[in-house]
Structure formats: C-alpha cells, structure tokens
C-alpha cells in the first residue's frame, strides 16, 4: 500500500512538473506559440460557426413550418410531399392515388365535421394590381374560412374572411406583408382598398402577419381568397390539398383526427382492407423529420470538411514540436543523464502539444462565438451555438494535439543521452 501511494504521488509530481515545463516553454515563445495556434483557432471557429448556422437553420425551418403549415394540422392530397419522392415513386402515386375534390371534402366534413375542421387549399401564381402599382408573381391561395384556425393564420390588421363570405363567393382578400408594402406604400392600413386579380376587383379585409422567407421563397408575397371565389377565377381544377385539424373542445389528438379522415376517404375511394391508402397524408412531424434529415446530411458533409483545417493546424503543431525538440536536445540529454525515463520525456512533449491544441481550441470557441453573435445581430440571422459543436470542436482539437505531439515526443524520448549532451 505504501508503494502504491508512493507511485501515485510520484506520477502526480511527474505530471505537474511536465505541465510546468510545457507551460514555461509556451510562455517563453509567445509569438511562435500564437502563430502555431492560428490554424487550430481558425479551424475551431469555423466548426462553431458552421454548427451555429446548421442549428439556426433547423430552428428557423421549424418555426417557418409551424407558421406556414400549422402546429396541429395535417394535410391530405393526391401527393403530399414531392420533395421526399423519387421520380418513379411520384409517378406510381399519381397512378394509384385519387385527387381530392370538393365532393370528397364535403363527404369527410359530413362524417367528421362536428369533431374535425377541414379546408381545401389551392394556389395559383398571378400578378396583383392596385391603381398603377403592381406586385408580381403573387401566390393566390384559395381556402375555406376555417383555414385561419386550422393553420394558425395570424391577422395583424383587419380580419380573415367568414364562412358566409365563402359561401356567397365574396371577392375579399387577406394579403401578405409583401403585397401590402408593394401596393400600398406609405399607407397605414389597406383595409377597404381595392386590388385587382386577373382583372377582377377584390376588397382587402385583412393583412396577414409577417412570415419571412423559407428556403429562398418569400412567404409574404401571397394572399388568401375564399375557395369559391378562387374556383370562379381559375375553374374547379383537378383536385386540391385538404387541410384538417381537431376541432377545439373535441378531445381529439392530431393523429386521431387524421385517422378519422383516413377512414372517411378510404370509404369514399373504396380502398380494400389491407391495401395502402389511395391518397397521401402529411403532418408537421413528417415535415420536421424531413428537414432534420436534410440538415443531418448537410452536417455530415460540411462539418468534416471544416475539420480539415484542424488537421492542417495539427500538422503545424507537429512541425513546431519537432523544432522545439531539436532546440532542446541538450536539455533532454541532461534530464536523461539525471535519471529521466522514457515516459517522462514523452509526457513533457505530449503535454506541450496538447496544451497548445487545447488553448487554440478554447480561443477558437471564443472567436467563433463572438463572430456568430455579431453576424446574428448585424444581419438579423438565426444562429444558435450548441454544446454539441463546442464539445466536438474541443475534442477534435485535443485529439489533434495528441496526434501531432506523439511523433515528436517519441523522437525526443528515443534520443541517446550521450549524443544529446554533445548537442549545442
């Protein structure tokens, strides 16, 4: 037991002594040490910024999905998610699945309308005019009055259209922020003003809350009109997407409401028991899962590429450590002549390399966090620094330190004391 305690004490003393020697060496060559750290600092800062951008994109995409899709809504359509399908899957679904039409919407509503809210959803791109002003390529959205509740559509000025206006085919519109600023610049409120869509006059009754852009698409360059008015403008079409949501107070969950809708449409479309649905469905969880999958693929490609700069920094550390070992050849010879063992020399050089890498990693995290914060404030970007990427950056930089210091440490430990003592 005494020998064991003595061994632990000796190991601790060796480590502390090696750490002091390594720190003194770094401190005595401040400029060289800083230049050595630059590669690691830049590499770690890059990892932090890339990680913040990926995490921020994920948060932004989730918020945009909640605003544009609704947090508790689902969608039923002939094809609900083309982005996740191969070309063959797309055409297979086009052949097998039935388009959703007005009669199908009314059938589902007749069976489940007391517990589930439904709204059709059609869109068309068209220019919108007000007097001599023009808003180009605006997305015209046709829907039922219940869509405001289904998709949590926020109206900051005025109101959404009513069921009565929908049934009477009223020419009323709820416009997005881009449409408002384009057609009514300088006006405090466009409520009651007239806009023209396909030459038909519509009265503005509401302004939707600002949504921003998502994946390069301006979500505010859009406007809502009743589905009945939409059908008068563009015809009944071949089908539409049907949005649904549990009715407040019904006690249904989103999945239960979706299941009720699926049963109704399977009955409507004569789907046989055991067969797949002959229509497509989409939920917020499915969208978030798809976005997470995309971001994981981006991270799997971008982060390793960014970490290459850490490898370059490790090569610089290895080169400097080899120079340092050459400079201290005589010192190493003296230490070995006085009884320093192979492990003692290895430990000193390794600690110096790891200390350099860790210091570079810490400074890189600080630099990356500072730049991320500045970019977020200056450009109003959604950037989120996560502990995962901080730990990853520090872990990789430490591993780089061990890897880059191993060969110089091994070379120093193998020096012949007699030959080392002769070095000048």
RODO-2510 file (C-alpha; in nm, 4 decimals, decimal comma):
residues 424
     n   res          X          Y          Z
     1     x     0,0000     0,0000     0,0000
     2     x     0,2870     0,2355     0,0811
     3     x     0,4488     0,1591    -0,2535
     4     x     0,1176     0,2195    -0,4304
     5     x     0,0713     0,5563    -0,2588
     6     x     0,4299     0,6478    -0,3365
     7     x     0,3767     0,5558    -0,7030
     8     x     0,0658     0,7734    -0,7283
     9     x     0,2480     1,0635    -0,5627
    10     x     0,5435     1,0245    -0,7989
    11     x     0,3136     1,0135    -1,1049
    12     x     0,1336     1,3254    -0,9887
    13     x     0,4641     1,5021    -0,9322
    14     x     0,5863     1,3993    -1,2778
    15     x     0,2683     1,5262    -1,4428
    16     x     0,2756     1,8600    -1,2580
    17     x     0,6432     1,9044    -1,3375
    18     x     0,5889     1,8186    -1,7058
    19     x     0,2955     2,0594    -1,7217
    20     x     0,5031     2,3419    -1,5743
    21     x     0,7876     2,2781    -1,8169
    22     x     0,5446     2,2724    -2,1108
    23     x     0,3748     2,5929    -1,9966
    24     x     0,7088     2,7676    -1,9454
    25     x     0,8156     2,6655    -2,2946
    26     x     0,4954     2,8071    -2,4474
    27     x     0,5248     3,1278    -2,2455
    28     x     0,8884     3,1802    -2,3418
    29     x     0,7985     3,1672    -2,7124
    30     x     0,4740     3,3685    -2,7170
    31     x     0,4769     3,4792    -3,0808
    32     x     0,5744     3,1368    -3,2115
    33     x     0,3107     2,9710    -2,9962
    34     x     0,0406     3,2128    -3,1148
    35     x     0,1295     3,1607    -3,4801
    36     x     0,1239     2,7860    -3,4177
    37     x    -0,2250     2,8163    -3,2689
    38     x    -0,3700     3,0147    -3,5589
    39     x    -0,4586     2,7064    -3,7627
    40     x    -0,6394     2,5456    -3,4695
    41     x    -0,8121     2,8733    -3,3737
    42     x    -0,9454     2,9261    -3,7262
    43     x    -1,0468     2,5602    -3,7598
    44     x    -1,2378     2,5519    -3,4312
    45     x    -1,4014     2,8896    -3,5010
    46     x    -1,5149     2,7546    -3,8400
    47     x    -1,6690     2,4455    -3,6785
    48     x    -1,8524     2,6624    -3,4242
    49     x    -1,9892     2,8980    -3,6916
    50     x    -2,0922     2,6157    -3,9248
    51     x    -2,2601     2,4349    -3,6348
    52     x    -2,4401     2,7550    -3,5300
    53     x    -2,5618     2,8068    -3,8875
    54     x    -2,6912     2,4475    -3,9155
    55     x    -2,8629     2,4610    -3,5758
    56     x    -3,0062     2,8034    -3,6553
    57     x    -3,1369     2,6806    -3,9880
    58     x    -3,3083     2,3932    -3,8101
    59     x    -3,4780     2,6266    -3,5604
    60     x    -3,5778     2,8676    -3,8362
    61     x    -3,7174     2,5879    -4,0521
    62     x    -3,9207     2,4540    -3,7602
    63     x    -4,0613     2,7995    -3,6831
    64     x    -4,1408     2,8613    -4,0506
    65     x    -4,3114     2,5220    -4,0746
    66     x    -4,5241     2,5985    -3,7698
    67     x    -4,6261     2,9353    -3,9174
    68     x    -4,6894     2,8169    -4,2720
    69     x    -4,8295     2,4688    -4,2011
    70     x    -4,9761     2,4991    -3,8534
    71     x    -4,8598     2,3228    -3,5401
    72     x    -5,1557     2,0840    -3,5028
    73     x    -5,2784     2,0439    -3,8596
    74     x    -5,2474     1,7710    -4,1210
    75     x    -5,2813     1,7642    -4,4964
    76     x    -5,4402     1,5123    -4,7319
    77     x    -5,3737     1,5246    -5,1065
    78     x    -5,3136     1,3087    -5,4099
    79     x    -4,9403     1,3660    -5,3482
    80     x    -4,8498     1,5455    -5,0257
    81     x    -4,4681     1,5519    -5,0175
    82     x    -4,2946     1,5531    -5,3569
    83     x    -3,9580     1,6525    -5,2050
    84     x    -3,9168     1,3103    -5,0451
    85     x    -4,0120     1,1057    -5,3520
    86     x    -3,8067     0,9658    -5,6352
    87     x    -3,9303     1,0174    -5,9886
    88     x    -4,0637     0,6608    -6,0006
    89     x    -4,2412     0,6911    -5,6650
    90     x    -4,4014     1,0153    -5,7809
    91     x    -4,5486     0,8641    -6,0969
    92     x    -4,6570     0,5488    -5,9091
    93     x    -4,8538     0,7662    -5,6667
    94     x    -5,0009     0,9697    -5,9495
    95     x    -5,1384     0,6462    -6,0975
    96     x    -5,2625     0,4932    -5,7720
    97     x    -5,3830     0,7884    -5,5646
    98     x    -5,7113     0,9707    -5,6101
    99     x    -5,7241     1,3517    -5,6337
   100     x    -5,9166     1,5266    -5,3559
   101     x    -6,2178     1,7178    -5,4909
   102     x    -6,4972     1,9263    -5,3425
   103     x    -6,7314     1,6257    -5,3109
   104     x    -6,4655     1,4366    -5,1157
   105     x    -6,4137     1,7345    -4,8826
   106     x    -6,7865     1,7599    -4,8207
   107     x    -6,8122     1,3837    -4,7607
   108     x    -6,5401     1,3900    -4,4930
   109     x    -6,6977     1,7013    -4,3408
   110     x    -7,0408     1,5383    -4,3255
   111     x    -6,8982     1,2466    -4,1266
   112     x    -6,6462     1,4263    -3,9053
   113     x    -6,7376     1,7960    -3,9201
   114     x    -6,8503     1,8018    -3,5567
   115     x    -6,5008     1,6976    -3,4421
   116     x    -6,2617     1,7960    -3,7220
   117     x    -6,2127     2,1261    -3,9067
   118     x    -6,1481     2,0988    -4,2822
   119     x    -6,0433     2,3403    -4,5521
   120     x    -5,9452     2,2931    -4,9163
   121     x    -5,6260     2,4619    -5,0279
   122     x    -5,5491     2,5681    -5,3843
   123     x    -5,2867     2,8048    -5,5181
   124     x    -5,2054     2,9907    -5,8366
   125     x    -4,9379     3,2465    -5,9244
   126     x    -5,0603     3,5762    -6,0658
   127     x    -4,9810     3,9484    -6,0722
   128     x    -5,1850     4,1678    -5,8379
   129     x    -5,2577     4,5330    -5,9140
   130     x    -5,3704     4,8412    -5,7266
   131     x    -5,4176     5,1513    -5,9411
   132     x    -5,0804     5,1872    -6,1215
   133     x    -4,8853     4,9668    -5,8785
   134     x    -4,8028     4,6010    -5,9431
   135     x    -4,6999     4,3084    -5,7221
   136     x    -4,5604     4,0366    -5,9471
   137     x    -4,5874     3,6578    -5,9143
   138     x    -4,8051     3,6686    -5,6054
   139     x    -4,9297     3,3340    -5,4770
   140     x    -5,3084     3,3397    -5,4782
   141     x    -5,4398     3,0959    -5,2172
   142     x    -5,7966     2,9684    -5,2200
   143     x    -5,9288     2,8265    -4,8934
   144     x    -6,2249     2,7912    -4,6612
   145     x    -6,2822     3,0268    -4,3688
   146     x    -6,1753     2,7536    -4,1243
   147     x    -5,8180     2,7594    -4,2615
   148     x    -5,7388     3,0532    -4,0313
   149     x    -5,7970     2,8251    -3,7300
   150     x    -5,6512     2,5140    -3,8896
   151     x    -5,3152     2,6727    -3,9770
   152     x    -5,2998     2,9359    -3,7008
   153     x    -5,3005     3,2187    -3,9558
   154     x    -5,2305     3,5430    -3,7737
   155     x    -5,4009     3,8601    -3,8969
   156     x    -5,2380     4,1815    -3,7700
   157     x    -5,4805     4,4233    -3,9360
   158     x    -5,8438     4,3599    -4,0178
   159     x    -5,9777     4,0042    -4,0187
   160     x    -5,9969     3,6760    -4,2107
   161     x    -6,2999     3,6118    -4,4309
   162     x    -6,6042     3,4400    -4,2827
   163     x    -6,7959     3,1240    -4,3747
   164     x    -7,0787     3,3428    -4,5068
   165     x    -6,8377     3,5280    -4,7370
   166     x    -6,7007     3,1949    -4,8536
   167     x    -7,0472     3,0599    -4,9342
   168     x    -7,1554     3,3792    -5,1111
   169     x    -6,8408     3,3788    -5,3261
   170     x    -6,7442     3,7221    -5,1971
   171     x    -6,4484     3,8907    -5,3651
   172     x    -6,2494     3,9630    -5,0477
   173     x    -5,8789     3,9097    -4,9775
   174     x    -5,6363     3,8799    -4,6873
   175     x    -5,2991     3,9984    -4,8159
   176     x    -4,9419     3,9260    -4,7057
   177     x    -4,6884     4,1853    -4,5921
   178     x    -4,5015     4,1955    -4,9262
   179     x    -4,8272     4,2589    -5,1128
   180     x    -4,9160     4,5361    -4,8674
   181     x    -4,5818     4,7173    -4,8971
   182     x    -4,5798     4,6802    -5,2773
   183     x    -4,9333     4,8005    -5,3432
   184     x    -4,9900     5,0372    -5,0515
   185     x    -4,6540     5,2044    -4,9761
   186     x    -4,6751     5,4691    -4,7084
   187     x    -5,0340     5,3852    -4,6115
   188     x    -5,1031     5,2892    -4,2522
   189     x    -5,3784     5,0419    -4,3422
   190     x    -5,5016     4,8953    -4,6722
   191     x    -5,8325     4,7740    -4,5239
   192     x    -6,1210     4,8556    -4,7593
   193     x    -5,8937     4,9223    -5,0562
   194     x    -5,9478     4,7566    -5,3936
   195     x    -5,6970     4,5264    -5,5640
   196     x    -5,7312     4,3516    -5,8980
   197     x    -5,6576     3,9805    -5,9577
   198     x    -5,6958     3,8590    -6,3155
   199     x    -5,8875     4,1820    -6,3817
   200     x    -6,1402     4,1120    -6,1042
   201     x    -6,1754     4,3566    -5,8161
   202     x    -6,1229     4,2269    -5,4608
   203     x    -6,1671     4,4193    -5,1367
   204     x    -5,8837     4,3940    -4,8851
   205     x    -6,0265     4,2905    -4,5471
   206     x    -5,7087     4,1795    -4,3652
   207     x    -5,3295     4,1748    -4,3539
   208     x    -5,1515     3,8561    -4,2529
   209     x    -4,8666     3,8658    -4,0020
   210     x    -4,5158     3,8725    -4,1488
   211     x    -4,3785     3,5224    -4,2108
   212     x    -4,0429     3,5973    -4,3782
   213     x    -3,8795     3,3754    -4,6363
   214     x    -3,8253     2,9993    -4,6241
   215     x    -3,5652     2,8256    -4,8427
   216     x    -3,5478     3,1287    -5,0732
   217     x    -3,9261     3,1681    -5,1118
   218     x    -4,0997     3,4847    -4,9934
   219     x    -4,3946     3,3605    -4,7865
   220     x    -4,5348     3,7138    -4,7568
   221     x    -4,5900     3,7558    -5,1316
   222     x    -4,9242     3,5810    -5,1063
   223     x    -5,2902     3,6467    -5,0363
   224     x    -5,5941     3,4416    -4,9316
   225     x    -5,9331     3,4498    -5,1030
   226     x    -6,2398     3,2264    -5,0463
   227     x    -6,2175     2,8923    -5,2282
   228     x    -6,5489     2,9707    -5,4015
   229     x    -6,4031     3,2930    -5,5460
   230     x    -6,0849     3,1070    -5,6410
   231     x    -6,2891     2,8478    -5,8345
   232     x    -6,4712     3,1283    -6,0205
   233     x    -6,1364     3,2782    -6,1228
   234     x    -5,9462     2,9646    -6,2189
   235     x    -6,2049     2,6903    -6,2550
   236     x    -6,2604     2,3832    -6,0343
   237     x    -5,9256     2,2254    -6,1256
   238     x    -5,8365     1,8588    -6,1000
   239     x    -5,8026     1,8463    -5,7222
   240     x    -5,6613     2,0219    -5,4179
   241     x    -5,4943     1,9671    -5,0835
   242     x    -5,7290     1,9239    -4,7885
   243     x    -5,6116     2,0606    -4,4526
   244     x    -5,7586     1,9361    -4,1279
   245     x    -5,7296     1,9861    -3,7543
   246     x    -5,9075     1,8591    -3,4427
   247     x    -6,1892     2,0926    -3,3525
   248     x    -6,1276     2,2839    -3,0260
   249     x    -6,3024     2,1038    -2,7424
   250     x    -6,3446     1,7788    -2,9370
   251     x    -6,0851     1,5992    -2,7260
   252     x    -5,9208     1,4511    -3,0354
   253     x    -5,5466     1,4416    -3,0917
   254     x    -5,3988     1,5267    -3,4308
   255     x    -5,3400     1,1586    -3,5041
   256     x    -5,6973     1,0643    -3,4083
   257     x    -5,8373     1,3375    -3,6341
   258     x    -5,6131     1,2181    -3,9173
   259     x    -5,7262     0,8580    -3,8612
   260     x    -6,0923     0,9611    -3,8812
   261     x    -6,0220     1,1440    -4,2061
   262     x    -5,8339     0,8466    -4,3493
   263     x    -6,1232     0,6119    -4,2686
   264     x    -6,3695     0,8507    -4,4351
   265     x    -6,1607     0,8886    -4,7523
   266     x    -6,0801     0,5169    -4,7727
   267     x    -6,4553     0,4560    -4,7662
   268     x    -6,5099     0,7280    -5,0222
   269     x    -6,2405     0,5907    -5,2555
   270     x    -6,3340     0,2230    -5,1982
   271     x    -5,9922     0,1209    -5,0634
   272     x    -5,9934    -0,2502    -4,9742
   273     x    -5,8952    -0,3676    -4,6213
   274     x    -5,5215    -0,4327    -4,6035
   275     x    -5,4467    -0,2099    -4,9012
   276     x    -5,2442     0,1112    -4,8721
   277     x    -5,4261     0,4428    -4,8712
   278     x    -5,5033     0,5611    -5,2239
   279     x    -5,4235     0,9198    -5,1197
   280     x    -5,1298     1,0862    -4,9425
   281     x    -5,1031     1,2469    -4,5981
   282     x    -4,8570     1,4870    -4,4374
   283     x    -4,8114     1,6042    -4,0765
   284     x    -4,5821     1,8643    -3,9113
   285     x    -4,3752     1,5820    -3,7585
   286     x    -4,3128     1,4367    -4,1045
   287     x    -4,2006     1,7782    -4,2326
   288     x    -3,9704     1,8312    -3,9344
   289     x    -3,8283     1,4815    -3,9801
   290     x    -3,7553     1,5546    -4,3439
   291     x    -3,5886     1,8861    -4,2560
   292     x    -3,3809     1,7179    -3,9828
   293     x    -3,2727     1,4543    -4,2336
   294     x    -3,1618     1,7224    -4,4805
   295     x    -2,9713     1,9137    -4,2124
   296     x    -2,8031     1,5917    -4,0945
   297     x    -2,6848     1,5285    -4,4494
   298     x    -2,5505     1,8850    -4,4710
   299     x    -2,3737     1,8469    -4,1365
   300     x    -2,2263     1,5100    -4,2408
   301     x    -2,0672     1,6769    -4,5438
   302     x    -1,9808     2,0270    -4,4218
   303     x    -1,8511     1,9584    -4,0694
   304     x    -1,5829     1,7021    -4,1727
   305     x    -1,4669     1,9400    -4,4467
   306     x    -1,4422     2,2186    -4,1884
   307     x    -1,2476     1,9903    -3,9553
   308     x    -0,9793     1,9504    -4,2241
   309     x    -0,8482     2,2909    -4,1170
   310     x    -0,7897     2,1393    -3,7718
   311     x    -0,5768     1,8686    -3,9330
   312     x    -0,3742     2,1423    -4,1013
   313     x    -0,3369     2,3091    -3,7625
   314     x    -0,2201     1,9758    -3,6191
   315     x     0,0493     1,9482    -3,8867
   316     x     0,1727     2,2956    -3,7898
   317     x     0,1850     2,1911    -3,4238
   318     x     0,3797     1,8770    -3,5140
   319     x     0,6299     2,0794    -3,7139
   320     x     0,6818     2,3293    -3,4303
   321     x     0,7158     2,0491    -3,1754
   322     x     0,9861     1,8856    -3,3904
   323     x     1,1666     2,2201    -3,3979
   324     x     1,1218     2,2514    -3,0211
   325     x     1,2638     1,9016    -2,9635
   326     x     1,5656     1,9864    -3,1801
   327     x     1,6251     2,3084    -2,9844
   328     x     1,6089     2,1240    -2,6517
   329     x     1,8194     1,8248    -2,7441
   330     x     2,0875     1,9201    -2,4909
   331     x     1,8258     1,9767    -2,2191
   332     x     1,6734     1,6361    -2,2883
   333     x     2,0191     1,4780    -2,2690
   334     x     2,0769     1,6360    -1,9266
   335     x     1,7401     1,5165    -1,7994
   336     x     1,8017     1,1604    -1,9201
   337     x     2,1526     1,1611    -1,7681
   338     x     1,9948     1,2630    -1,4349
   339     x     1,7535     0,9695    -1,4462
   340     x     1,4538     1,0893    -1,6505
   341     x     1,2810     0,7913    -1,8039
   342     x     1,1349     0,7372    -2,1488
   343     x     0,7819     0,8148    -2,0217
   344     x     0,8934     1,1389    -1,8524
   345     x     1,0256     1,2852    -2,1789
   346     x     0,7213     1,1627    -2,3717
   347     x     0,4883     1,3190    -2,1161
   348     x     0,6549     1,6607    -2,1283
   349     x     0,6401     1,6918    -2,5086
   350     x     0,2899     1,5465    -2,5329
   351     x     0,1540     1,7832    -2,2691
   352     x     0,3040     2,0787    -2,4528
   353     x     0,1398     1,9725    -2,7811
   354     x    -0,1982     1,9035    -2,6173
   355     x    -0,1795     2,2301    -2,4233
   356     x    -0,1152     2,4196    -2,7469
   357     x    -0,4088     2,2498    -2,9197
   358     x    -0,6446     2,2996    -2,6239
   359     x    -0,5535     2,6668    -2,5917
   360     x    -0,6120     2,7066    -2,9644
   361     x    -0,9445     2,5267    -2,9311
   362     x    -1,0578     2,7493    -2,6444
   363     x    -0,9592     3,0660    -2,8287
   364     x    -1,1324     2,9287    -3,1404
   365     x    -1,4553     2,8696    -2,9488
   366     x    -1,4389     3,2253    -2,8126
   367     x    -1,3686     3,3693    -3,1591
   368     x    -1,6397     3,1586    -3,3248
   369     x    -1,8976     3,2557    -3,0606
   370     x    -1,8083     3,6248    -3,0941
   371     x    -1,8314     3,6262    -3,4753
   372     x    -2,1566     3,4256    -3,4638
   373     x    -2,3097     3,6738    -3,2206
   374     x    -2,2008     3,9711    -3,4343
   375     x    -2,3302     3,8162    -3,7580
   376     x    -2,6613     3,7315    -3,5931
   377     x    -2,7107     4,0895    -3,4735
   378     x    -2,5827     4,2736    -3,7806
   379     x    -2,7647     4,0651    -4,0435
   380     x    -3,0580     3,9535    -3,8246
   381     x    -2,9733     3,5867    -3,8777
   382     x    -3,0979     3,2906    -3,6781
   383     x    -2,7709     3,1436    -3,5450
   384     x    -2,7635     2,9115    -3,2445
   385     x    -2,4437     2,7919    -3,0774
   386     x    -2,4964     2,4399    -2,9450
   387     x    -2,2979     2,2470    -2,6863
   388     x    -2,2615     1,9576    -2,9320
   389     x    -2,0471     2,1551    -3,1738
   390     x    -1,8476     2,3197    -2,8922
   391     x    -1,7620     1,9782    -2,7459
   392     x    -1,6899     1,8425    -3,0948
   393     x    -1,4513     2,1286    -3,1742
   394     x    -1,2639     2,0999    -2,8432
   395     x    -1,2487     1,7198    -2,8644
   396     x    -1,1136     1,7246    -3,2209
   397     x    -0,8568     1,9922    -3,1334
   398     x    -0,7391     1,7900    -2,8311
   399     x    -0,7138     1,4714    -3,0396
   400     x    -0,5196     1,6700    -3,2987
   401     x    -0,2849     1,7823    -3,0191
   402     x    -0,2217     1,4248    -2,9049
   403     x    -0,1741     1,3000    -3,2612
   404     x     0,0557     1,5834    -3,3624
   405     x     0,2635     1,5601    -3,0441
   406     x     0,3091     1,1827    -3,0396
   407     x     0,5818     1,1572    -3,3030
   408     x     0,7927     1,4482    -3,1694
   409     x     0,7526     1,3099    -2,8157
   410     x     0,8571     0,9619    -2,9258
   411     x     1,1546     1,1038    -3,1132
   412     x     1,2616     1,3065    -2,8085
   413     x     1,2275     1,0067    -2,5752
   414     x     1,4464     0,7897    -2,8019
   415     x     1,7396     1,0330    -2,8056
   416     x     2,0671     0,8817    -2,6866
   417     x     2,1715     1,0792    -2,3751
   418     x     2,5392     1,0829    -2,4777
   419     x     2,4614     1,2141    -2,8258
   420     x     2,2089     1,4620    -2,6824
   421     x     2,4645     1,6001    -2,4340
   422     x     2,7046     1,6758    -2,7163
   423     x     2,4413     1,8904    -2,8971
   424     x     2,4840     2,2638    -2,8773
***
